[in-house]
Amino acid sequence: MSRVTRPADQWSPLYYLTSVGAGGLAVTFFMYLMFWVPHPGQPVPVAEDIGAALVTASPPFAATIYLALAGIAVFAAMNLYLLVWNLRRTGAFLRSPAGTALAGGQGQTQMTAMPLALAMSINALFILGLVFVPGLWGVVEYLFPLALAAFLAVGLLALRQVGRYLSQVIGHGGFDWTANNSLSQMLPAFALSMVGVGLAAPAAMSGVTATAGVAFVLATVFLVIAVIYGAVKLVLGVRSMLEHGVAVEQAPTLLIVMPMVTVLSILLVRLDHALHVHFGGHSTPADMLVFLTRMLSVQLGFTLFGLTILAATGYIRRFVTGSEASVGSYALICPGVALSVLMHFWINKGLVAVGLIAKFGTAFWMLSGVAVALQLSMILLLVVLNRRHFLARRAPAQVPAE
């Protein structure tokens, strides 16, 4: 006798990372359009720009555009489906003994994966509208206030969760240092960063100074809170790991700084653009190259750190290519996605902008090829993890003792 089981049946809040990872992959395909398709008149490509590019594109370039559109559609749909799948399971989990235990301990920071996923899905919806809805840019100024309200609501949810956690561990004490031997406590900072980058979009894209100003202020607030919270948790997490060693199943969290760096970098790029357009603040392409190079260097440093520890603990052999399953494996997707996206920004807004390399030249495509290779590897990883966690498998049934 056997019964059908799958790891996803044992739901936890970290399964929201499945939605976040899919949304991040949709963004990687949007990078093709963002930097390879001309979009005069607005800071992002819209459906009309894509249509115009297809009219004159060579067959390989047209195929690339269609690939980008297909990738956005598939992974944005996956992002939204997985968001709903997780939302439907959250209530029952919180009422269960496991949910009660989580809410009573420092593991409750896992619940900030929900606002993280919500903010990512709002970004995914915005991208879908840009590339698939003709005429959207003509009414976008009416949509920006709605977007600000949505991101602010998600941000307040995240702050409420963080406040509940801090009131417990600081107001009443009892923080378990032996269970802090990872960077999982930085998840709230990642969620706040995702809210901040969403709030920064109207600051960079709106033509209405008041809308841009409100967005600028709100995005800056979430930026500062995320950086302070993340810095504190980074130091405390490293201190605990030095004393107790890393918790093997949480080893992927050592790479959480990478998606935070990409999200905050895009946030600051958007705020810089808002300062330039609306408020008389002007930076040079050289300034942007310096900034993006420094952010990319931070990512590369944490890449080496994280991969070293993953190799030392044998995490990949156990939970990715081996027979064991851990929902924390989904935390491996965001770092690769983040490095790919930031590389596109560094190449186009850094190297190309200052004239170090020619756009669409040999060096351009070699560097862009690295970003695309990272993207493809994360797609493969997502497929592997989804098969491991969501496909039913046969497990021996328990035989009652005689």
QUIJO-V880562 format. One record per backbone hydrogen bond with DSSP energy under -0.5 kcal/mol. NH is the residue of the N-H (numbers start at 1). CO is the residue of the C=O. If there is no record, write none. Layout:
<<NH,CO> <NH,CO>>
This chain:
<<3,395> <5,393> <7,388> <8,389> <9,6> <10,7> <11,9> <15,12> <16,13> <17,14> <18,15> <19,15> <19,16> <20,16> <21,17> <22,18> <23,19> <24,20> <25,21> <26,22> <27,23> <28,24> <29,25> <30,26> <31,27> <32,28> <32,29> <33,29> <34,30> <35,31> <36,32> <37,33> <38,36> <42,39> <47,130> <50,46> <51,47> <52,48> <53,49> <54,50> <55,51> <56,52> <57,53> <62,58> <63,59> <64,60> <65,61> <66,62> <67,63> <68,64> <69,65> <70,66> <71,67> <72,68> <73,69> <74,70> <75,71> <76,72> <77,73> <78,74> <79,75> <80,76> <81,77> <82,78> <83,79> <84,80> <85,81> <86,82> <87,83> <88,84> <89,85> <89,86> <90,86> <90,87> <91,87> <93,89> <94,90> <95,91> <96,92> <96,93> <99,93> <100,96> <101,97> <102,98> <103,99> <104,100> <105,102> <108,105> <109,106> <110,107> <111,108> <112,109> <113,110> <114,111> <115,111> <116,112> <117,113> <118,114> <119,115> <120,116> <121,117> <122,118> <123,119> <124,120> <125,121> <126,122> <127,123> <128,124> <129,125> <130,126> <131,127> <132,128> <133,129> <134,132> <136,133> <138,135> <139,136> <140,137> <142,139> <143,139> <144,140> <145,141> <146,142> <147,143> <148,144> <149,145> <150,146> <151,147> <152,148> <153,149> <154,150> <155,151> <156,152> <157,153> <158,154> <159,155> <160,156> <161,157> <162,158> <163,159> <164,160> <165,161> <166,162> <167,163> <168,164> <169,165> <170,166> <171,166> <172,168> <177,175> <179,176> <180,177> <182,180> <186,183> <187,184> <189,186> <190,186> <191,187> <192,188> <193,189> <194,190> <195,191> <196,192> <197,193> <198,194> <199,195> <200,196> <201,197> <201,198> <202,198> <203,199> <204,200> <205,201> <206,202> <209,207> <212,208> <213,209> <214,210> <215,211> <216,212> <217,213> <218,214> <219,215> <220,216> <221,217> <222,218> <223,219> <224,220> <225,221> <226,222> <227,223> <228,224> <229,225> <230,226> <231,227> <232,228> <233,229> <234,230> <235,231> <236,232> <237,233> <238,234> <239,235> <240,236> <241,237> <242,238> <243,239> <244,240> <245,241> <247,181> <248,246> <250,247> <251,248> <253,250> <254,251> <255,252> <256,253> <258,255> <259,255> <260,256> <261,257> <262,258> <263,259> <264,260> <265,261> <266,262> <267,263> <268,264> <269,265> <270,266> <271,267> <272,268> <273,269> <274,270> <275,271> <276,272> <277,273> <278,274> <279,274> <279,275> <281,275> <282,280> <283,281> <288,284> <289,285> <290,286> <291,287> <292,288> <293,289> <294,290> <295,291> <296,292> <297,293> <298,294> <299,295> <300,296> <301,297> <302,298> <303,299> <304,300> <305,301> <306,302> <307,303> <308,304> <309,305> <310,306> <311,307> <312,308> <313,309> <314,310> <315,310> <318,314> <319,315> <320,316> <321,316> <322,316> <324,318> <329,326> <330,327> <331,328> <332,329> <333,330> <334,330> <335,331> <336,332> <337,333> <338,334> <339,335> <340,336> <341,337> <342,338> <343,339> <344,340> <345,341> <346,342> <347,343> <348,344> <349,345> <350,345> <350,346> <351,346> <352,347> <353,348> <354,350> <355,351> <355,352> <356,351> <357,351> <361,358> <365,361> <366,362> <367,363> <368,364> <369,365> <370,366> <370,367> <371,367> <372,368> <373,369> <374,370> <375,371> <376,372> <377,373> <378,374> <379,375> <380,376> <381,377> <382,378> <383,379> <384,380> <385,381> <386,382> <387,383> <388,384> <389,385> <390,386> <391,386> <391,387> <393,5> <395,3> <397,1> <400,398>>
